[in-house]
Amino acid sequence: MKWFFVWIIWISMIIVFLIVISPLAFANILTNPGFDTGDLTGWNSWNIGDSGFEVTTSQSQSPSYSLKEWAWSGGAPAEGDVGLWQDFAAIENFTYYVSAYLKSLTDSEPVRDGANAYLKLEWRDSVGELIGDPIQMDLYGPNDMWELFELPEGETTAPSGVVTGRVVLGLWSPELSGDSRSVYFDDVGADTEPIPEPASLLMLGLGLLGLRVFGKKLNLRKGGEL
C-alpha cells in the first residue's frame, strides 16, 4: 500500500499548486492590462479630432478600473479617431493569444451609425515598420455587457522578421452629429502558450492516479504484490 500513500501526497501537492497558481492561469506579457494602476502606465496613445480617453471606475470587468474611449464629443460634426497601444517583444513562429473585454452602453454614448471599436494586433520589424496585415476584431454597436474578444489563433503566429507585436485598443467614428460614441476596454491579454486551466491539471492528476490503480489491479490478478 506504500504506493497509495505516495499518490495521495502527490495529489495533495497538485491541489495546493492549483490554489496558488489559479490566479496566474494566464501569464500576461502586457503591462497594466486591466488599468488597475488607475492610470495609463505601460500604454501609448493617439487622439485625432474632438476625441479622448480616460481610466475610469464607472465601469469595470474586474476591480476596479477600465479604459473609456470616446470619439467626438459635440460641436460641429467631425471624424473621431482615438486609441491606446502597447508593444511586446515577439518571437518568430510563436503563436500569441490576444484578447480583451469590450463594452458599449445603449443608453450612454453607444457605438453606432458606422462607428466601430476594435481590438487589433500588429507585427512590426526592427525599424517599426508594419509586417503584413493587422488582425482585428470590431464592435459595431452597443452590447450592454462585458464581451470577450479573442483574436483567431490561426492568424496570430508571429511572421518572419518580427521584433515586436503591438496590441491596439481603438475607436473610430465618421463625421456624424449627435452624441459622442464611446466604448470601455478592460482585462487586455497577450501571451504565448497559455498555462492549462486548473481543472484540466486536476483531471490529469486524477487520471494518472486512476491508471496507477488500474495497473496495480492487473498486477495483483497476475500474482504480483502491492
Steps between C-alpha positions, in 0.01 A plus 500: 500500500803725508435616145150612598625741766760636259227578249280659768787734586553573131133588444503722811798688359309553174202645687726741690667594172162573341395724787820701468526509120131552415521882485798460267330269251561759232861626496441847357798666332338844493557774757194630686256293287199582719592866564505416870773754568226758448691656212647416158831355622646280225275636224551750218217699343379700203209740474376660177220753497262566786556161663649377824563228755522450875544230762172479689328318786151542353525165320736207559522134406719434804572740787530783481585682177446490125591712200237724341548638149266743325496632145367853449336672795275761342518812288533491122505147352854366482671167451617343824805278535646400836685210653768347716775255407772297668796310350643169618808305392394239244674184378469368145263204455360529853121514521367777722161502669354851511169595660311782671159574648295770324178670609278769345182624666174559311392783732837674521685607183477162322718391210267538198434658159815368335733545797703202617706405802769239448772275638794470261836322482782632280843351425795738459864461396822641647430851367135500602358434154177302475533137384198361316141585582379567856267249665190678625162439667234772499203607710245689287219555749413504870514163678416618857729235649866414531568292189824306457671561165765240411704534182495178292792273596557396139587858408721604792828319430792743491644528145859500379687822578282595794648679801193631679131433517266792558164471676265783403175609668325747274180685414415670172193701404405668171384862483167479680289738703339409830655356812847355536577134428680322782631159604661343806797259497625281785719197577705505182707185456798384294700180546662213313390147599242543781552312826241219525192583703506371862212260433696344214805448720288339771332266252843401370617415851188296576534323167858402576393376842226292338748346259729416791218327690396309187858387444529375857177300465633332187821421682308337787299286259827373357625411845702810565533685831411846614 
